[in-house]
Amino acid sequence: MARCGEGSAAPMGLLASPGVCSKGLQRKGPCERRRLQAMVSEQLSQDLLRLLREEIHTDVTFSVGCTLFKAHKVVLLARVPDFYFHTIGQTSNNLTNHEPIALENFEASEFRTFLQVVYSSNRNIKNYEEEILRKKIVESGVPQKKHDFNFEKCTDNDGRSSTESLGKKSPDCSLLKHEIPEDISNGEDNLVATVNYNLDPASELGEDLLKLYLKHRCPDIDIFVDRKSFKAHRAILSARSSYFAAMLSGCWAESSQEHVTLQGINHIEMSVMMHFIYGGTLDFPDKANVGQILNMADMYGLEGLKEVAIYILRRDYCNFFQKLVPRRLAPVLECLIIAHSAGVESLFADCMKWIVKHFARFWSERSFANVPPEIQKSCLNMLIQSLHHF
């Protein structure tokens, strides 16, 4: 379970392994997770759709009749790799970003719908892609023979094109546990590499994008954190994070750089952030500092990641406030301090209500003495107010 580790706002006397009551989780846990997954999934879909509509960092243009459509190679490669091959792949070496690729067998409205599905659908769109290829590409006379095309590191070791490997659910594409990119897997001090945690994406869209990131498909920017490299894509970062959107928009010096260094964040937190940006993942590794990630999510404009951190605090520290767990009161007090420090008023209020409800238990806890005095005073005031209602 993720916990608040060294460097968080919580006093060291409060640090303890959070406990989870299985019965409580059975009642509320799955429902809360489904709600969170639906929210994160919808947010990811809307972010990518906005990326398409606002034409941010586009690098390919299609011509359908007199209508031009700007898009992103990495999104097409991740979601519709065969379409990418048949259109961009066989002509990319001869085109500049400003020369449109003509699609003769489409209506403008049809292609607009196609792009919207590619960018926003939370479902597997392989069958849809195959239908489009069969009706609009292959039948129009484009040869089905596949050619090798050189698009940076887009070829697997076995000689298959990246479009072939991305289109198949092979074992090495499994997202059930943490996959460490080669750039950050070396070194004895890499704590992420020692931890396995659930990398379940929020949707099929998240799975496709997360594969793109984990397999280093055609990145266009390197982000260095703790002297470790995270290869990423400007378009995806800008779509998902208001911080990165500002950094890469042209207003900052970093907008024209291929390498960017971030301060005030460690590589574990960066890894968590990147997996959420691409896949909408809902879990953190054991060594992750939830309090720090909560603050980081606020700084980088990742509201969904804040919700994930709050969910983990409720689940791992407070057992969703379902049942008082003996000898597991310190995590609730720790969560109270984290919520206060991060300004999460709803979580702070829930912790306060829970502590007041079981004040006799919490007051006798040694860790209660380590709670900042102003928060102790708030607890006592709320207790007094609750007594006035009787």
C-alpha angles and dihedrals in degrees: 000000000000114000140180103268137181115327098030125125092256118101114248091244090067098052111116139141107273115239128221126206107216094207091053091049091049090056102043110004100081092044092051092047093050090050091049093046092051091050095047091044093052091046092052090050093049093047092054092045090052089050088057097044096046092044093226115180093346116176105178133052128201125200118212108176106306093336123097123207122194118205145159124261094211094055092049091046092051098044108026106020095164092052088048091054096047094049113023101017099065096044105031094100091058100044134077121213089260098054111090124226109231118228108191102179098057134087113223092243091050094052092045089055091046092055092046090053092047093051101039113023113115091199134079106276099187094112091047090051092050091051092050091048093049097047102033108026114024097038090049090066103265107143117248093216111116121229130198113250128187111228102157110276098353101126126088125226092253092060098254118133116253090247090062095049094044091052094057130073095229122171093251089060092059113134097191092106138019116294113199118213111232092242093065102030098080125090134054092249094062102113093181091064091059094055131076116200138163113280096183106157119224093240145346088276089056092048092053093048093044091054088052090055099041093048094045095237109185101322118188101193137043118211116198120207122166087355089299124121124233111190112211147154124257094216095054093045092049093048094051105036129046088203093056091041089059094042094051099036098088097262093095129059089238091065092084097038126099093206125050129181121208123204131201094037133086127221094256092057090044091052091051090049094049093049090051094046092054104029108018089234117189104207139068129211118257094256095051117117103229093194092053092046090051090054091043092052090053092049094049095044096247105146092170092055089051089055091050091051091049090049091052091048091051092046104040101029104031106024087230086292088280102131137359107251114208115240089009101091098106094074090057090053089047090051089050091057094045091051091049093048093048094043095240096154099181094053091043090052093049091050091049092050091049093049092047091048090055097028096140090060096044096043091057091051114107089220090061088072089062093057110109111265095242091056091046088053091050090053092051092047092051090048091053091048091050091053091055090063092065 
